[in-house]
C-alpha cells in the first residue's frame, strides 16, 4: 500500500515579496497567530523540500506528498493581472520541485480566480504542460469574478476541471469575507480550530445547492479536515431539504453529492 498525503503546504519567500500585505500587515506567510516555537518550526520547514520534508515523510511512512502553496495563496492578489502573473510563477516553481523528485512529489496548481477565464486557461496549462495533478484554492475571493465558486462566471473553470478530469481542493485560509460577531473577543475560534471549517463547509454547500455539480456532474471537489463537518450532517441536510421549496432545485438530495462530487480527506484530523 502506498500512502499519498494531500494538503502538504509549502512557501515561496520570493512570492511574499511580490504580493500585497494582508490585514495582519504581513505578506504570504501568516505567522502572526502562531506562538514563537510554532513560527520557527513552520518558517524552517515550509520552504524546504529536502532537509526536513523527505526525512519526515520517511519517518511517517508517506510515499508521496501532493504539494500545495500555503495560505492565503493568491487570494490576497486583488488585481487580476498580479494574480495571473503570480499563478504562472507559482505553478512553474511547483513543477520544477516535482521534477527534482517525481517519485516523492506531485503538485496542485494555484488559480487566478480574480479572472475566471484566465484561471481556466492556467489550469489547462498547469495540467497539460506542467504536469500538475489538479488545483487548490483557499476558499473565496472578493473583487472581479465573484466571491464564491458557485458564481456563473466560474462555470468555465468547472468545465475545465471536468474536461481535464482533475480535482479542485477547496482549502481554508483566505482573508475572511465577513467579520463574524461570534468570533469577536475570542481569537481562539478563528482559523483552523473552528471558523475555517465552518466557512469552507458553507462554501461547499453553496456549490451543491447552487447546482454546480448538476451542471458539471464529472467535477470533483476535495475537502480536507474530515470534510469540514459535512459528512456528519448528511442525514440532517437531506431531511431539512425535503421541507424546503427552493426556487432553484437540485437534481438529487444533498447527501448524494457528498462522497461523489465532494470527497473528503482526513488532513489535519488524525
C-alpha positions in Angstrom: 0.0 0.0 0.0 1.2 3.5 -0.9 0.4 6.4 1.4 -0.2 9.7 -0.5 -0.6 12.8 1.6 -2.7 15.8 0.5 -2.6 19.3 1.8 1.2 19.4 2.1 1.9 23.1 2.2 5.0 24.9 1.0 6.0 28.6 1.0 8.0 30.6 -1.6 9.8 33.5 0.1 10.0 35.4 -3.2 6.3 35.2 -3.6 5.8 37.1 -0.4 7.8 39.9 -1.9 5.6 40.0 -4.9 2.3 40.2 -3.0 0.5 42.9 -1.1 0.3 42.8 2.7 -2.6 41.0 4.4 -4.8 42.6 7.1 -2.2 41.3 9.5 0.4 43.5 8.0 2.4 40.6 6.6 2.6 39.1 3.1 2.1 35.4 2.3 3.2 33.6 5.5 0.6 34.1 8.2 2.8 33.6 11.3 1.4 36.4 13.5 -1.1 34.0 15.0 1.5 31.3 15.9 3.5 31.2 19.1 7.2 31.6 18.7 8.0 27.9 18.7 5.5 27.1 16.0 6.5 30.1 13.9 10.2 28.9 13.9 9.2 25.4 13.0 7.0 26.4 10.1 9.4 29.1 8.9 12.1 26.5 8.6 10.0 23.7 7.1 7.6 25.4 4.7 10.2 26.5 2.1 12.1 23.2 2.4 11.8 20.1 0.2 14.9 18.0 1.2 16.4 18.7 4.6 13.3 18.3 6.7 10.5 17.2 4.3 11.9 13.9 2.9 13.2 12.6 6.2 9.9 13.4 7.9 8.0 11.7 5.1 10.1 8.6 5.5 9.6 8.6 9.3 5.8 8.9 8.9 5.6 6.3 6.1 4.5 8.8 3.5 5.4 7.7 -0.1 4.1 10.8 -2.0 3.2 14.3 -1.0 0.9 16.4 -3.2 2.4 19.8 -2.7 0.3 23.0 -2.4 1.0 26.6 -1.8 0.3 27.6 1.8 -2.4 30.1 2.8 -3.5 32.6 1.8 -2.3 31.6 -1.6 -3.4 34.1 -4.4 -6.5 35.2 -2.5 -4.6 38.4 -1.4 -3.9 39.3 -5.0 -6.8 41.7 -5.7 -5.6 42.9 -9.1 -6.3 40.2 -11.7 -3.0 40.9 -13.6 -1.0 40.3 -10.5 -2.9 37.2 -9.7 -2.3 35.8 -13.2 1.5 36.6 -13.1 1.8 35.0 -9.7 -0.1 32.0 -10.7 2.3 31.3 -13.6 5.3 31.9 -11.2 4.0 29.5 -8.5 2.9 26.8 -10.9 6.2 26.8 -12.7 8.0 26.7 -9.4 5.9 23.8 -8.2 6.5 21.9 -11.4 10.3 22.3 -11.0 10.2 21.0 -7.5 8.1 18.0 -8.6 10.6 17.4 -11.4 13.5 17.1 -9.0 11.9 14.1 -7.2 8.8 12.9 -9.2 8.7 9.7 -7.2 8.0 11.5 -4.0 6.2 14.7 -5.0 3.2 15.8 -7.1 1.7 19.2 -7.1 -1.6 21.2 -7.1 -1.8 24.3 -9.2 -2.9 27.7 -7.9 -5.5 29.6 -10.0 -6.0 33.3 -10.5 -9.7 33.2 -9.7 -9.8 37.0 -9.9 -10.1 36.4 -13.7 -12.2 33.3 -14.3 -11.2 32.9 -18.0 -7.5 33.2 -17.1 -8.0 30.7 -14.3 -9.4 28.1 -16.7 -6.6 28.7 -19.1 -3.9 28.5 -16.4 -5.4 25.2 -15.1 -5.2 23.7 -18.6 -1.6 24.9 -18.9 -0.7 23.6 -15.4 -2.1 20.2 -16.1 -1.2 19.7 -19.8 2.1 21.4 -20.0 3.5 21.4 -16.4 2.1 18.0 -15.3 0.3 19.2 -12.2 -2.5 17.0 -10.9 -5.3 19.4 -10.1 -5.6 22.7 -8.3 -6.0 24.0 -4.7 -7.6 27.3 -3.8 -8.2 29.0 -0.5 -11.9 29.5 0.0 -13.4 32.7 -1.5 -12.1 35.9 -3.1 -13.5 39.4 -3.3 -13.2 41.6 -6.3 -13.7 40.7 -10.0 -15.1 37.3 -10.8 -17.4 36.8 -7.9 -16.8 35.9 -4.3 -17.8 32.2 -4.2 -17.3 29.5 -6.8 -21.0 28.9 -7.5 -21.0 32.3 -9.3 -21.9 31.8 -13.0 -18.5 33.3 -14.0 -16.8 30.2 -12.7 -18.6 27.8 -14.9 -15.7 27.8 -17.4 -13.4 26.8 -14.5 -15.6 23.9 -13.6 -15.8 22.9 -17.3 -12.1 22.8 -17.4 -11.8 20.7 -14.3 -14.4 18.3 -15.7 -12.7 18.1 -19.1 -9.2 17.6 -17.7 -10.6 15.1 -15.1 -8.6 16.7 -12.2 -9.9 17.7 -8.8 -10.2 21.1 -7.1 -9.2 21.1 -3.5 -11.1 23.8 -1.5 -8.9 24.8 1.4 -9.5 27.5 4.0 -7.2 30.4 4.7 -8.2 33.4 2.6 -8.7 36.7 4.3 -12.3 36.3 5.7 -15.1 37.7 3.5 -17.2 38.5 6.6 -16.5 39.6 10.1 -18.4 37.2 12.3 -19.6 38.7 15.6 -19.4 35.3 17.2 -15.6 35.5 16.8 -15.2 38.9 18.4 -13.2 38.7 21.6 -12.4 35.0 21.1 -9.5 34.8 18.7 -9.1 31.1 19.6 -12.2 30.4 17.4 -10.6 31.9 14.3 -8.8 29.7 11.8 -8.0 26.0 12.0 -9.6 25.5 15.4 -13.2 26.2 14.1 -14.0 29.1 11.8 -12.2 27.9 8.7 -14.2 24.6 8.7 -17.5 26.5 9.0 -16.5 28.9 6.2 -15.3 26.3 3.8 -18.1 23.8 4.6 -20.6 26.5 3.9 -18.8 27.3 0.6 -19.0 23.7 -0.4 -22.7 23.6 0.3 -23.2 26.7 -1.8 -21.7 24.7 -4.7 -24.1 21.8 -4.0 -27.2 23.9 -3.6 -26.2 26.2 -6.4 -26.3 23.3 -8.9 -22.6 23.3 -9.8 -22.5 19.5 -9.8 -25.7 19.2 -11.8 -24.2 21.4 -14.5 -20.8 19.7 -14.1 -21.5 16.1 -13.0 -18.0 15.0 -13.7 -16.4 17.6 -11.5 -14.7 16.7 -8.2 -14.2 18.9 -5.2 -11.9 17.8 -2.3 -12.5 18.9 1.3 -9.9 18.3 4.0 -10.2 18.1 7.8 -12.7 15.2 7.7 -14.9 17.1 5.2 -15.2 20.4 7.2 -18.1 18.9 9.3 -20.2 17.9 6.3 -20.1 14.0 6.5 -21.7 14.3 9.9 -24.6 16.4 8.5 -25.7 14.1 5.7 -29.0 13.0 7.3 -29.9 16.4 8.5 -29.2 18.1 5.2 -31.5 15.7 3.4 -34.3 15.9 6.0 -34.3 19.7 6.0 -34.0 19.9 2.2 -37.2 17.8 1.9 -39.1 20.5 3.9 -38.0 23.3 1.6 -39.3 24.7 -1.7 -36.2 26.4 -3.2 -36.6 28.4 -6.4 -33.6 26.5 -7.9 -34.0 22.8 -7.1 -31.1 20.4 -7.3 -31.4 17.1 -9.0 -30.6 14.9 -6.1 -30.7 15.0 -2.3 -27.8 16.9 -0.8 -26.2 13.8 0.6 -25.9 12.2 -2.9 -23.3 14.8 -3.8 -21.2 14.1 -0.7 -18.8 11.3 -1.4 -19.5 11.5 -5.1 -18.7 15.0 -6.4 -17.5 16.2 -3.0 -14.9 13.9 -1.5 -13.1 14.1 1.8 -9.6 13.7 3.3 -8.6 13.4 6.9 -5.9 16.1 6.6 -5.2 17.7 10.0 -7.6 15.2 11.8 -5.8 12.1 12.9 
